[in-house]
Amino acid sequence: QVQLVESGGGLVQAGGSLRLSCAASGRIASIGTMGWYRQGPGKQRELVARITTGGSITYADPVKGRFAISRDGAKNTVYLQMNSLKPEDTAVYYCFADTGGRVYWGQGTQVTVSS
């Protein structure tokens, strides 16, 4: 089992920044790729960014150049630095950890960007 605890969401004005954190515990050694999805009001859940154990990174087109994902192996934590936030970034952001056999999810953290 893997447990994921997210933090860092909140309310910010357009153009502002937020940093999300996701700390993993449990069977840490089984974790491969980690990352973030989001689900906006009335929308399907979509990938935001992911990072492999080797450091390979993928970003969704809407966040390229504005968001940065990073991973601290010593702290078993993945981060999402979000800059130049837009109202359309408003969503619940979910951290995930892929162990190869199963994907674990965090509880979600709300990000609201006001115009």
C-alpha positions in Angstrom: 0.0 0.0 0.0 1.0 3.6 -0.7 -0.4 6.6 0.9 -0.3 10.1 -0.7 -0.9 13.3 1.2 -1.2 16.5 -0.8 -0.9 20.1 0.4 -0.5 23.6 -1.0 -3.8 24.3 -2.7 -5.8 27.5 -2.2 -7.2 30.7 -3.7 -5.0 32.9 -5.9 -5.5 35.7 -8.3 -4.8 35.3 -12.0 -1.1 35.6 -12.7 -0.2 34.3 -9.3 1.7 31.2 -8.2 1.1 28.2 -6.0 3.2 25.2 -5.1 1.6 21.8 -4.5 3.3 19.0 -2.6 2.5 15.3 -2.4 4.3 13.2 0.2 4.3 9.4 -0.3 4.5 6.8 2.5 4.2 3.1 2.8 5.7 0.9 0.1 7.9 3.6 -1.3 10.3 1.3 -3.1 7.5 0.1 -5.4 6.7 3.6 -6.7 7.7 4.4 -10.3 6.1 7.4 -12.1 4.5 10.1 -10.0 2.6 13.2 -11.1 -0.6 15.2 -11.1 -4.0 15.1 -12.6 -6.7 17.7 -12.3 -10.4 17.9 -12.7 -12.1 21.2 -13.3 -15.8 21.9 -12.9 -17.9 19.9 -15.3 -14.7 18.5 -16.9 -13.0 15.1 -17.1 -9.9 14.4 -15.1 -6.8 15.2 -17.2 -3.1 14.8 -16.9 -1.2 17.9 -15.8 2.4 16.5 -15.5 4.3 13.4 -14.6 7.9 12.5 -13.7 9.5 9.1 -13.9 12.1 7.7 -11.4 14.7 8.6 -14.1 13.6 12.2 -14.2 11.8 12.1 -17.6 9.0 14.7 -17.5 5.8 15.1 -19.5 3.6 18.2 -19.4 0.1 18.7 -20.8 0.1 21.4 -23.5 -2.1 23.9 -21.5 0.5 24.1 -18.7 3.8 24.0 -20.7 6.0 26.9 -19.8 4.0 27.8 -16.7 4.1 24.7 -14.5 7.2 22.7 -13.3 7.1 19.3 -11.7 10.0 18.0 -9.5 10.7 15.1 -7.3 12.7 14.7 -4.1 13.6 11.1 -3.7 15.0 11.6 -0.2 11.7 13.0 1.0 9.5 10.8 -1.2 7.7 13.9 -2.3 6.7 15.3 -5.7 6.1 19.0 -6.2 4.1 21.1 -8.8 5.2 24.7 -9.1 2.4 26.6 -10.8 3.1 30.1 -12.2 1.2 32.5 -14.3 -2.0 30.9 -13.1 -5.2 31.4 -15.1 -8.9 31.0 -14.2 -9.0 27.9 -16.4 -6.5 26.3 -14.1 -9.2 26.1 -11.4 -9.6 22.5 -10.5 -9.1 19.8 -7.9 -5.6 18.6 -8.3 -4.8 14.9 -7.6 -1.4 13.4 -7.0 -0.8 9.9 -8.2 1.9 7.2 -7.8 2.2 4.3 -10.2 3.7 1.1 -8.8 3.4 -0.8 -12.0 0.6 -3.0 -10.7 -1.6 -0.3 -9.3 -2.0 3.5 -9.3 -2.6 5.2 -6.0 -4.3 8.6 -5.7 -4.2 11.4 -3.2 -7.3 12.9 -1.7 -7.1 16.0 -4.0 -6.4 19.6 -3.2 -8.5 22.5 -4.5 -6.9 25.2 -6.6 -9.1 28.3 -7.4 -7.8 31.1 -9.6 -9.9 34.3 -9.6 -9.9 36.7 -12.5 
